[in-house]
Amino acid sequence: MFVVAITDVGGIEWIYGPFDTREQAQKWKDDACIHLGETARVKSVIHPNPK
């Protein structure tokens, strides 16, 4: 399981997921960054979900 963490321009980290595979998380992150812009792309990370 993986989660996507995106830090917005105000410095707040938002966690999305969990996704079953890293590929699903990457696709969601790529799609989200199209809408959120380049700042989100730079400040987004995929993490393994610890649970």
N, CA and C atoms as an extended XYZ file, in Angstrom:
153
Properties=species:S:1:pos:R:3:atomname:S:1:resname:S:1:resid:I:1 pbc="F F F"
N         0.850       -1.183        0.000 N   MET     1
C         0.000        0.000        0.000 CA  MET     1
C         0.894        1.244        0.000 C   MET     1
N         0.436        2.256       -0.713 N   PHE     2
C         1.192        3.500       -0.820 CA  PHE     2
C         0.251        4.682       -0.619 C   PHE     2
N         0.809        5.767       -0.132 N   VAL     3
C         0.063        7.015       -0.027 CA  VAL     3
C         0.835        8.099       -0.766 C   VAL     3
N         0.115        9.143       -1.190 N   VAL     4
C         0.730       10.286       -1.848 CA  VAL     4
C         0.630       11.472       -0.897 C   VAL     4
N         1.747       12.138       -0.656 N   ALA     5
C         1.784       13.334        0.182 CA  ALA     5
C         2.074       14.532       -0.714 C   ALA     5
N         1.163       15.512       -0.697 N   ILE     6
C         1.352       16.734       -1.485 CA  ILE     6
C         1.371       17.919       -0.535 C   ILE     6
N         2.423       18.721       -0.609 N   THR     7
C         2.528       19.919        0.218 CA  THR     7
C         2.027       21.102       -0.600 C   THR     7
N         1.029       21.819       -0.065 N   ASP     8
C         0.473       22.948       -0.805 CA  ASP     8
C         1.322       24.210       -0.591 C   ASP     8
N         0.941       25.291       -1.269 N   VAL     9
C         1.736       26.519       -1.209 CA  VAL     9
C         1.795       27.110        0.190 C   VAL     9
N         0.841       26.757        1.053 N   GLY    10
C         0.858       27.229        2.434 CA  GLY    10
C         1.699       26.362        3.354 C   GLY    10
N         2.305       25.304        2.809 N   GLY    11
C         3.155       24.437        3.600 CA  GLY    11
C         2.416       23.316        4.310 C   GLY    11
N         1.131       23.134        4.005 N   ILE    12
C         0.343       22.076        4.631 CA  ILE    12
C         0.471       20.804        3.801 C   ILE    12
N         0.781       19.687        4.469 N   GLU    13
C         0.918       18.411        3.769 CA  GLU    13
C        -0.417       17.670        3.788 C   GLU    13
N        -0.875       17.270        2.614 N   TRP    14
C        -2.119       16.518        2.457 CA  TRP    14
C        -1.749       15.107        2.049 C   TRP    14
N        -2.408       14.133        2.681 N   ILE    15
C        -2.133       12.724        2.394 CA  ILE    15
C        -3.337       12.129        1.649 C   ILE    15
N        -3.056       11.462        0.540 N   TYR    16
C        -4.107       10.832       -0.267 CA  TYR    16
C        -3.795        9.351       -0.414 C   TYR    16
N        -4.838        8.548       -0.405 N   GLY    17
C        -4.644        7.120       -0.554 CA  GLY    17
C        -5.411        6.392        0.534 C   GLY    17
N        -5.093        5.158        0.794 N   PRO    18
C        -3.967        4.402        0.237 CA  PRO    18
C        -4.267        3.816       -1.144 C   PRO    18
N        -3.200        3.571       -1.865 N   PHE    19
C        -3.273        2.919       -3.176 CA  PHE    19
C        -2.618        1.545       -3.046 C   PHE    19
N        -3.131        0.571       -3.781 N   ASP    20
C        -2.617       -0.800       -3.675 CA  ASP    20
C        -1.196       -0.938       -4.203 C   ASP    20
N        -0.890       -0.218       -5.277 N   THR    21
C         0.442       -0.351       -5.878 CA  THR    21
C         1.074        1.024       -6.051 C   THR    21
N         2.380        1.029       -6.181 N   ARG    22
C         3.106        2.278       -6.423 CA  ARG    22
C         2.672        2.896       -7.761 C   ARG    22
N         2.376        2.027       -8.739 N   GLU    23
C         1.953        2.519      -10.056 CA  GLU    23
C         0.630        3.284       -9.966 C   GLU    23
N        -0.318        2.761       -9.159 N   GLN    24
C        -1.599        3.468       -8.978 CA  GLN    24
C        -1.352        4.824       -8.304 C   GLN    24
N        -0.483        4.828       -7.304 N   ALA    25
C        -0.175        6.080       -6.604 CA  ALA    25
C         0.490        7.079       -7.552 C   ALA    25
N         1.387        6.588       -8.403 N   GLN    26
C         2.082        7.463       -9.353 CA  GLN    26
C         1.101        8.060      -10.352 C   GLN    26
N         0.172        7.249      -10.845 N   LYS    27
C        -0.815        7.756      -11.798 CA  LYS    27
C        -1.687        8.825      -11.149 C   LYS    27
N        -2.131        8.571       -9.915 N   TRP    28
C        -2.960        9.559       -9.212 CA  TRP    28
C        -2.173       10.846       -9.015 C   TRP    28
N        -0.913       10.728       -8.607 N   LYS    29
C        -0.063       11.900       -8.374 CA  LYS    29
C         0.129       12.690       -9.672 C   LYS    29
N         0.398       11.986      -10.758 N   ASP    30
C         0.586       12.659      -12.047 CA  ASP    30
C        -0.678       13.405      -12.460 C   ASP    30
N        -1.844       12.750      -12.310 N   ASP    31
C        -3.111       13.389      -12.668 CA  ASP    31
C        -3.384       14.596      -11.770 C   ASP    31
N        -3.122       14.451      -10.480 N   ALA    32
C        -3.363       15.554       -9.537 CA  ALA    32
C        -2.463       16.734       -9.865 C   ALA    32
N        -1.220       16.461      -10.218 N   CYS    33
C        -0.267       17.542      -10.482 CA  CYS    33
C        -0.604       18.304      -11.754 C   CYS    33
N        -1.293       17.644      -12.684 N   ILE    34
C        -1.768       18.354      -13.877 CA  ILE    34
C        -2.720       19.466      -13.447 C   ILE    34
N        -3.578       19.171      -12.482 N   HIS    35
C        -4.560       20.141      -12.016 CA  HIS    35
C        -3.979       21.136      -11.014 C   HIS    35
N        -3.032       20.678      -10.204 N   LEU    36
C        -2.514       21.524       -9.121 CA  LEU    36
C        -1.319       22.376       -9.534 C   LEU    36
N        -0.670       22.017      -10.631 N   GLY    37
C         0.422       22.828      -11.125 CA  GLY    37
C         1.794       22.316      -10.735 C   GLY    37
N         2.802       23.025      -11.214 N   GLU    38
C         4.196       22.598      -11.053 CA  GLU    38
C         4.643       22.588       -9.597 C   GLU    38
N         4.137       23.500       -8.776 N   THR    39
C         4.530       23.523       -7.362 CA  THR    39
C         4.168       22.208       -6.693 C   THR    39
N         2.985       21.685       -6.989 N   ALA    40
C         2.562       20.411       -6.412 CA  ALA    40
C         3.454       19.276       -6.902 C   ALA    40
N         3.850       19.326       -8.154 N   ARG    41
C         4.698       18.274       -8.707 CA  ARG    41
C         6.030       18.226       -7.952 C   ARG    41
N         6.588       19.388       -7.679 N   VAL    42
C         7.866       19.454       -6.983 CA  VAL    42
C         7.730       18.991       -5.528 C   VAL    42
N         6.585       19.287       -4.918 N   LYS    43
C         6.406       19.006       -3.496 CA  LYS    43
C         5.476       17.826       -3.250 C   LYS    43
N         5.513       16.834       -4.124 N   SER    44
C         4.688       15.643       -3.908 CA  SER    44
C         5.584       14.418       -3.829 C   SER    44
N         5.245       13.517       -2.927 N   VAL    45
C         6.068       12.343       -2.659 CA  VAL    45
C         5.157       11.132       -2.482 C   VAL    45
N         5.624        9.984       -2.943 N   ILE    46
C         4.913        8.724       -2.701 CA  ILE    46
C         5.628        8.002       -1.570 C   ILE    46
N         4.862        7.622       -0.542 N   HIS    47
C         5.415        6.904        0.607 CA  HIS    47
C         4.748        5.537        0.714 C   HIS    47
N         5.517        4.517        1.157 N   PRO    48
C         4.852        3.273        1.536 CA  PRO    48
C         3.936        3.557        2.718 C   PRO    48
N         2.749        2.986        2.706 N   ASN    49
C         1.803        3.191        3.805 CA  ASN    49
C         2.210        2.282        4.963 C   ASN    49
N         2.491        2.848        6.141 N   PRO    50
C         2.982        2.030        7.244 CA  PRO    50
C         1.954        1.065        7.828 C   PRO    50
N         0.670        1.233        7.479 N   LYS    51
C        -0.358        0.383        8.084 CA  LYS    51
C        -0.576       -0.884        7.282 C   LYS    51
